Amino acid sequence: MLAGQFRGYSVERLMRFLVALGHDVEIVVKPKKRGAAELRVAWQ
């Protein structure tokens, strides 16, 4: 995983890694405003 290889890891497992490293994980689902729906991942 340190080399950027994420195959074989579920999304749930990746989220658990982030929590174990002291990060909050937030998933927000909302209706689209207009145009095409989008997927966005933000890191702070």
ABEGO torsion letter per residue (X at the ends): XAAGBABGBBAAAAAAAAAAAGBBBBBBBBBBABEBBBBBBBBX
